[in-house]
Amino acid sequence: MKEIKFSEDSRYAFVAGRIKSKEKELLKKEDWENLLNKEDEKDFLNYLKNTAYQKFEDKEIPKIFFNAEIENYKFFKEYILDDWVLSAVLFDYDLHNIKLYLKGEILKKDFSLYFSRFSAIPINILKNIWQIKIERGYLKEIKEILKSALLFFEKEKNLTLLEFFLDKNLFSLIYQYAQKCDFLRVYFQEKSTQKNILFLLRVKRKGIDLEKKDLTFYLLPFSYFDADFYYQILSPEFLKISELFKASDYYPIVKEGIAEYFRTGDFIFLETAFKKRLLSLTSLTKYLIFGYELLCAYYWLKESEIDNLKKIYYLKIKEKLPKEWVKALILTI
């Protein structure tokens, strides 16, 4: 990764102390080991009650997870001062909701039940976007993309292709805002690169033929590699793909991920390694005194922590999957 220049935005000095205090409540390495050793719900819950999660008095573990997610979302949304940072950090949730909304418009169905409540765009605004007069800004640009997407679907009649259309156009839009900040620019470049690599590996695994010109439509922009490089992934044998990355710091991750694929038949370990790399960006904010990057980093760390707890609870305790298998999916830095 390239060196990052941080904003050191003094407007966020007022919340720096609160962030540092909340960071101290995050679970430690020994907590994860202890939680992975729990065999039943009762022991798992009792352990959580001795951590910062004790504030949630629910006896049902899924409700504790949900309340923790709500708290993290509200904390971030309350203290972030820049709408463009809010939209960038919550982009995945907005993208999820926009896809569902447009799918509902096309199929004449209501998918509201499946909307995420952790989006930057309020659900009521998204559902009424055609009725609301929006003259400028991020929402205006989203509205224009939705218009183009409907025209695209009218021509192609393919919901899968529509998803790729939305992925690329909405990603390009949010990147225009994210690139104002080195930290978020690198974050989105990483996301683009990782998603493109995984997409091409899956295409290769399924034996789908793609021409080089097709990559312009399917791949996300602003990644670390160009179309010429990506097209090479579709050419060599699977075992030789990692050699393409030798000049990049992605090499060890891709090499191990492909080796795991041959052992397990799944890319989940490569996905996890990519997510760990993305999460490692948060460690770069360790010595910052203030700035919106601190708030972004804490949000992602807490989001990842809750996701880790879900993996242990649902996979290890409920599904009884092996401890070492679940441990490999836990994201820590």
C-alpha positions in Angstrom: 0.0 0.0 0.0 1.1 3.5 -0.7 1.8 6.0 2.0 -1.3 7.7 3.2 -1.6 11.4 4.1 -4.2 11.9 6.8 -6.6 14.8 7.1 -5.8 15.5 10.8 -9.1 17.4 10.7 -9.4 19.4 13.9 -13.2 19.5 13.7 -13.1 16.0 15.0 -11.1 16.8 18.1 -14.3 16.8 20.1 -14.9 13.1 19.6 -11.3 11.8 19.6 -11.5 11.1 23.4 -14.7 9.1 23.0 -13.3 7.1 20.2 -10.1 6.2 22.2 -12.3 5.2 25.1 -14.5 3.0 23.0 -11.4 1.4 21.4 -10.4 0.2 24.8 -13.6 -1.8 25.0 -12.9 -3.8 21.9 -12.3 -7.5 22.4 -8.7 -8.6 22.7 -6.8 -11.5 21.2 -7.3 -13.6 24.4 -11.1 -13.0 24.2 -11.3 -14.5 20.8 -9.4 -17.6 21.9 -11.7 -17.9 24.9 -14.8 -17.5 22.9 -13.7 -20.0 20.4 -13.4 -22.5 23.2 -17.0 -22.1 24.3 -19.2 -25.1 23.4 -22.7 -23.9 24.2 -24.9 -20.8 24.1 -24.9 -20.4 27.9 -21.1 -20.3 28.2 -20.9 -18.0 25.2 -23.5 -15.6 26.7 -21.9 -15.6 30.1 -18.5 -14.6 28.6 -20.1 -11.8 26.7 -21.7 -10.5 29.9 -18.2 -9.9 31.3 -17.2 -7.7 28.4 -18.5 -4.3 27.1 -21.5 -6.3 25.7 -22.9 -6.5 29.3 -24.7 -3.2 28.6 -27.1 -5.1 26.4 -29.4 -6.9 28.8 -31.0 -9.2 26.2 -30.9 -12.9 26.9 -31.1 -13.8 23.3 -27.7 -13.6 21.6 -28.9 -12.5 18.2 -30.6 -9.5 19.8 -27.3 -8.6 21.5 -25.6 -8.6 18.1 -28.3 -6.5 16.6 -28.3 -3.9 19.4 -24.5 -3.7 19.1 -24.8 -3.0 15.4 -27.4 -0.3 16.0 -25.1 1.3 18.6 -22.1 1.3 16.3 -24.2 2.8 13.5 -25.7 5.5 15.6 -22.3 6.4 17.1 -20.8 6.8 13.7 -23.7 8.7 12.2 -24.0 11.0 15.2 -20.4 12.2 15.2 -19.4 12.2 11.5 -19.6 15.8 10.2 -19.2 15.1 6.5 -22.0 13.6 4.5 -19.6 12.3 1.8 -17.6 10.4 4.5 -20.8 8.9 5.8 -21.9 7.8 2.3 -18.4 6.3 1.6 -18.2 4.3 4.8 -21.8 3.0 4.5 -21.6 2.5 0.7 -22.1 -1.3 0.8 -25.4 -0.9 2.7 -26.6 1.8 0.3 -25.6 -0.4 -2.7 -27.5 -3.3 -1.2 -30.7 -1.2 -0.7 -30.5 0.4 -4.1 -30.3 -2.9 -5.8 -33.3 -4.3 -3.9 -35.3 -1.1 -4.6 -34.6 -1.2 -8.3 -35.3 -4.9 -8.5 -38.6 -4.3 -6.7 -39.5 -1.5 -9.2 -38.8 -3.8 -12.1 -40.6 -6.9 -10.7 -43.4 -4.8 -9.1 -42.6 -6.3 -5.7 -41.8 -4.9 -2.3 -38.4 -6.0 -0.9 -38.5 -3.5 2.0 -38.3 -6.4 4.5 -34.7 -7.1 3.2 -33.5 -3.6 3.3 -30.5 -2.8 5.6 -31.2 -0.1 8.2 -27.5 0.7 8.4 -27.5 2.8 5.2 -26.5 6.4 4.7 -29.6 7.0 2.4 -32.8 6.9 4.5 -35.0 4.1 3.3 -38.1 6.4 3.0 -36.1 8.7 0.7 -34.9 5.8 -1.4 -38.4 4.4 -1.8 -39.7 7.8 -2.8 -36.8 9.0 -4.9 -38.9 9.5 -8.0 -41.3 11.8 -6.1 -38.8 13.8 -4.3 -37.4 16.9 -6.0 -33.6 16.6 -5.8 -31.7 19.4 -7.6 -28.1 18.6 -6.9 -25.6 16.5 -5.0 -25.0 12.8 -4.3 -28.7 11.8 -4.3 -29.3 13.7 -7.6 -26.4 11.7 -9.2 -27.8 8.4 -7.8 -31.2 9.3 -9.3 -29.6 9.7 -12.7 -27.8 6.4 -12.4 -31.1 4.7 -11.5 -32.7 6.2 -14.6 -29.8 4.9 -16.7 -30.1 1.5 -15.0 -33.8 1.2 -15.9 -33.0 2.0 -19.6 -30.2 -0.5 -19.5 -32.6 -3.2 -18.2 -35.2 -2.3 -20.8 -32.6 -3.1 -23.4 -30.9 -6.2 -21.8 -33.8 -7.8 -19.8 -31.2 -9.3 -17.5 -31.1 -8.7 -13.7 -27.6 -10.1 -13.3 -26.2 -7.7 -15.8 -28.2 -4.9 -14.1 -26.3 -5.7 -10.9 -23.0 -5.3 -12.6 -24.2 -2.1 -14.2 -25.1 -0.7 -10.7 -22.0 -2.0 -9.1 -19.7 -0.2 -11.5 -21.7 3.1 -11.8 -22.4 3.5 -8.1 -18.8 2.6 -7.2 -17.5 5.2 -9.7 -19.8 7.8 -8.2 -18.8 7.2 -4.5 -15.1 7.1 -5.6 -15.4 10.7 -6.8 -16.1 11.7 -3.2 -13.9 9.2 -1.5 -10.8 10.3 -3.4 -10.9 13.6 -1.6 -9.4 11.6 1.3 -6.2 9.5 1.0 -7.5 7.0 3.6 -10.8 6.4 1.8 -9.2 6.5 -1.6 -6.9 3.7 -0.7 -9.8 1.8 1.0 -11.8 1.9 -2.2 -8.9 1.0 -4.4 -8.3 -2.0 -2.3 -12.0 -3.0 -2.4 -12.0 -2.7 -6.2 -8.8 -4.7 -6.6 -10.0 -7.5 -4.3 -13.5 -7.8 -5.9 -12.0 -7.9 -9.4 -9.5 -10.7 -8.5 -12.3 -12.8 -6.8 -14.6 -12.2 -9.7 -12.1 -13.4 -12.3 -11.1 -16.4 -10.2 -14.7 -17.5 -10.0 -15.2 -16.9 -13.8 -12.1 -19.1 -14.4 -13.4 -21.8 -12.0 -16.7 -21.9 -13.8 -15.1 -22.0 -17.2 -16.8 -18.9 -18.5 -15.3 -17.4 -21.6 -14.7 -13.6 -21.4 -13.2 -11.5 -24.1 -10.8 -8.7 -23.0 -13.3 -6.1 -24.1 -15.9 -7.6 -21.7 -13.7 -6.7 -18.7 -14.6 -3.0 -19.2 -18.2 -3.8 -18.2 -17.6 -6.4 -15.5 -14.7 -5.0 -13.5 -14.8 -2.2 -11.0 -12.6 0.8 -11.9 -9.8 2.5 -9.9 -8.1 -0.7 -8.9 -4.3 -1.3 -8.7 -4.2 -3.3 -11.9 -5.3 -2.6 -15.5 -7.4 -4.7 -17.9 -4.3 -6.2 -19.5 -3.2 -7.6 -16.2 -6.6 -8.8 -15.2 -7.1 -10.6 -18.5 -4.0 -12.7 -17.8 -5.7 -14.2 -14.8 -8.0 -16.0 -17.3 -5.2 -17.5 -19.3 -2.7 -19.5 -17.1 -3.4 -22.7 -15.1 -4.8 -22.0 -11.7 -1.6 -22.9 -9.9 0.3 -20.4 -12.0 -2.0 -17.5 -11.4 -0.2 -16.3 -8.2 3.0 -15.9 -10.3 1.3 -12.9 -12.0 1.3 -11.1 -8.7 5.0 -11.6 -7.9 5.8 -7.9 -8.3 2.9 -6.9 -6.0 2.3 -7.2 -2.2 -0.8 -9.2 -3.1 1.4 -12.1 -4.1 1.6 -14.0 -0.7 -2.2 -13.6 -0.2 -3.1 -14.8 -3.6 -0.6 -17.7 -3.5 -2.0 -19.0 -0.2 -5.6 -18.4 -1.2 -5.2 -20.4 -4.4 -3.4 -23.2 -2.4 -6.4 -23.2 0.0 -8.8 -23.4 -2.9 -7.1 -26.6 -4.1 -7.4 -28.0 -0.6 -11.0 -27.0 0.1 -12.6 -26.1 -3.2 -13.6 -22.7 -1.9 -12.3 -19.2 -2.1 -13.6 -18.3 1.4 -10.0 -18.2 2.9 -8.8 -15.9 0.1 -11.9 -13.7 0.8 -11.0 -13.7 4.5 -7.4 -12.8 3.8 -8.5 -9.9 1.6 -10.9 -8.6 4.3 -8.0 -8.8 6.8 -5.9 -6.7 4.5 -8.7 -4.2 4.2 -9.2 -4.1 7.9 -5.4 -3.6 8.5 -5.9 -0.1 7.1 -7.4 0.8 10.5 -4.0 0.2 12.2 -2.6 3.1 10.2 -4.7 5.5 12.3 -3.2 4.3 15.6 -1.2 7.4 16.3 -3.6 10.0 14.9 -4.7 12.6 17.4 -7.9 13.5 15.5 -9.5 13.4 12.1 -12.5 11.6 10.5 -10.2 8.6 9.8 -10.3 7.8 13.5 -14.1 7.5 13.4 -14.0 5.5 10.2 -11.5 3.1 11.7 -13.4 2.5 14.9 -16.6 1.9 13.0 -15.0 -0.8 10.8 -13.2 -2.4 13.8 -16.5 -2.7 15.7 -18.4 -3.9 12.7 -15.7 -6.6 12.2 -15.9 -7.5 15.9 -19.6 -8.1 15.7 -19.2 -10.1 12.5 -16.6 -12.2 14.3 -19.0 -12.9 17.2 -21.6 -14.0 14.7 -19.2 -16.4 13.0 -18.4 -18.1 16.3 -22.0 -18.2 17.5 -23.6 -19.4 14.3 -20.8 -21.6 12.9 -19.0 -22.9 16.0 -21.8 -23.1 18.5 -24.9 -23.6 16.4 -23.5 -25.5 13.5 -20.8 -27.3 15.4 -18.1 -26.6 12.8 -14.5 -27.3 13.9 -12.8 -24.6 16.0 -9.8 -24.3 13.7 -12.0 -23.8 10.6 -14.0 -21.0 12.3 -10.8 -19.5 13.8 -9.4 -19.1 10.2 -12.4 -16.9 9.4 -12.0 -14.5 12.3 -10.8 -11.0 11.3 -8.3 -9.4 13.7 -5.3 -7.1 13.2 
